[in-house]
Amino acid sequence: MEIAAWGMAHEDGRTEVVGPGQRLVLASPERAEAWFSRDGVTAQLVWLAPSRAASLGPDLAA
């Protein structure tokens, strides 16, 4: 297993994907999956749960 790229799907369906040497803007996450499923490779989307809260402690703030 290998991570080929990472990205973000927007509410309107548009999907931005960044991988080694490439940046793609596609119509949907499924298009991204199809893009990487080529030449005998089967790509799989993995969704991460959203962060509950992002904050820096006082010791980490600049």
Backbone as CSV, one residue per row, in Angstrom:
resi,resn,N_x,N_y,N_z,CA_x,CA_y,CA_z,C_x,C_y,C_z
1,MET,0.842,-1.156,0.000,0.000,0.000,0.000,0.897,1.231,0.000
2,GLU,0.458,2.245,-0.712,1.225,3.474,-0.834,0.270,4.658,-0.931
3,ILE,0.611,5.750,-0.292,-0.170,6.975,-0.428,0.314,7.658,-1.696
4,ALA,-0.591,7.782,-2.669,-0.235,8.377,-3.954,-0.440,9.876,-3.963
5,ALA,-1.398,10.348,-3.167,-1.710,11.770,-3.137,-2.621,12.050,-1.958
6,TRP,-2.837,13.325,-1.693,-3.783,13.715,-0.662,-4.584,14.875,-1.231
7,GLY,-5.748,15.111,-0.658,-6.554,16.189,-1.204,-7.711,16.561,-0.314
8,MET,-8.579,17.394,-0.887,-9.735,17.883,-0.152,-10.915,17.977,-1.117
9,ALA,-12.058,17.469,-0.681,-13.291,17.592,-1.447,-14.094,18.757,-0.879
10,HIS,-14.510,19.657,-1.749,-15.282,20.827,-1.335,-16.769,20.513,-1.405
11,GLU,-17.580,21.330,-0.761,-19.026,21.099,-0.707,-19.664,21.049,-2.090
12,ASP,-19.125,21.776,-3.059,-19.699,21.773,-4.410,-19.252,20.558,-5.227
13,GLY,-18.456,19.662,-4.626,-17.994,18.460,-5.304,-16.592,18.575,-5.863
14,ARG,-16.157,19.799,-6.139,-14.813,20.014,-6.673,-13.789,19.408,-5.723
15,THR,-12.795,18.759,-6.282,-11.794,18.056,-5.487,-10.392,18.471,-5.921
16,GLU,-9.596,18.903,-4.972,-8.208,19.275,-5.240,-7.311,18.165,-4.695
17,VAL,-6.374,17.714,-5.519,-5.495,16.607,-5.157,-4.048,17.012,-5.453
18,VAL,-3.162,16.720,-4.516,-1.738,17.010,-4.679,-0.967,15.711,-4.486
19,GLY,-0.098,15.422,-5.424,0.765,14.254,-5.336,2.153,14.643,-5.821
20,PRO,3.098,13.721,-5.804,4.457,14.035,-6.249,4.465,14.595,-7.678
21,GLY,4.830,15.858,-7.805,4.938,16.475,-9.113,3.635,16.809,-9.803
22,GLN,2.526,16.774,-9.098,1.254,17.085,-9.746,0.263,17.721,-8.794
23,ARG,-0.585,18.554,-9.356,-1.696,19.156,-8.632,-2.887,19.078,-9.559
24,LEU,-3.958,18.446,-9.105,-5.148,18.252,-9.924,-6.343,18.934,-9.289
25,VAL,-7.214,19.474,-10.115,-8.518,19.948,-9.675,-9.518,19.178,-10.522
26,LEU,-10.309,18.339,-9.855,-11.232,17.444,-10.545,-12.669,17.720,-10.111
27,ALA,-13.624,17.188,-10.866,-15.037,17.455,-10.618,-15.577,16.738,-9.385
28,SER,-14.923,15.649,-8.965,-15.440,14.880,-7.836,-14.347,13.984,-7.257
29,PRO,-14.553,13.505,-6.025,-13.584,12.553,-5.455,-13.491,11.273,-6.290
30,GLU,-14.596,10.859,-6.885,-14.587,9.644,-7.713,-13.685,9.818,-8.928
31,ARG,-13.623,11.028,-9.462,-12.714,11.293,-10.586,-11.257,11.158,-10.140
32,ALA,-10.976,11.587,-8.924,-9.620,11.435,-8.395,-9.266,9.959,-8.258
33,GLU,-10.201,9.192,-7.748,-9.975,7.751,-7.609,-9.726,7.116,-8.975
34,ALA,-10.501,7.504,-9.973,-10.317,6.965,-11.323,-8.976,7.389,-11.915
35,TRP,-8.569,8.635,-11.650,-7.291,9.147,-12.169,-6.122,8.283,-11.706
36,PHE,-6.150,7.868,-10.440,-5.046,7.081,-9.892,-5.223,5.582,-10.114
37,SER,-6.384,5.151,-10.606,-6.627,3.731,-10.908,-6.290,3.474,-12.377
38,ARG,-5.018,3.487,-12.679,-4.558,3.274,-14.049,-3.369,2.323,-14.052
39,ASP,-3.100,1.795,-15.219,-1.910,0.961,-15.412,-1.827,-0.182,-14.405
40,GLY,-2.943,-0.862,-14.166,-2.958,-2.010,-13.266,-3.005,-1.659,-11.792
41,VAL,-3.151,-0.393,-11.463,-3.224,0.052,-10.065,-4.686,0.271,-9.693
42,THR,-5.075,-0.196,-8.534,-6.415,0.052,-8.018,-6.305,1.054,-6.882
43,ALA,-6.815,2.257,-7.104,-6.760,3.299,-6.077,-7.973,3.179,-5.163
44,GLN,-7.820,3.661,-3.970,-8.900,3.633,-2.985,-8.883,4.949,-2.215
45,LEU,-10.063,5.560,-2.096,-10.182,6.776,-1.297,-10.282,6.416,0.172
46,VAL,-9.613,7.170,0.991,-9.694,6.992,2.446,-10.091,8.340,3.026
47,TRP,-11.200,8.371,3.740,-11.690,9.619,4.334,-11.293,9.684,5.792
48,LEU,-10.756,10.795,6.176,-10.392,11.016,7.570,-11.502,11.801,8.248
49,ALA,-11.726,11.525,9.503,-12.733,12.258,10.267,-12.239,13.684,10.477
50,PRO,-13.149,14.650,10.444,-12.721,16.028,10.691,-12.200,16.207,12.113
51,SER,-11.280,17.112,12.226,-10.736,17.444,13.549,-11.824,18.063,14.404
52,ARG,-11.844,17.729,15.665,-12.862,18.302,16.561,-12.528,19.737,16.918
53,ALA,-11.271,20.020,17.120,-10.845,21.386,17.431,-9.367,21.501,17.151
54,ALA,-8.979,22.624,16.616,-7.570,22.876,16.373,-7.168,24.105,17.171
55,SER,-6.178,23.936,18.004,-5.718,25.078,18.791,-4.266,24.864,19.190
56,LEU,-3.609,25.933,19.453,-2.247,25.897,19.941,-2.246,26.309,21.401
57,GLY,-1.506,25.587,22.183,-1.342,25.965,23.571,-0.478,27.209,23.655
58,PRO,-0.527,27.915,24.763,0.280,29.138,24.919,1.761,28.914,24.688
59,ASP,2.252,27.720,25.023,3.676,27.435,24.836,4.053,27.232,23.375
60,LEU,3.067,27.000,22.475,3.344,26.769,21.059,3.041,27.985,20.200
61,ALA,2.316,28.939,20.719,1.975,30.135,19.939,3.221,30.992,19.732
62,ALA,3.305,31.581,18.551,4.486,32.406,18.247,4.407,33.768,18.870
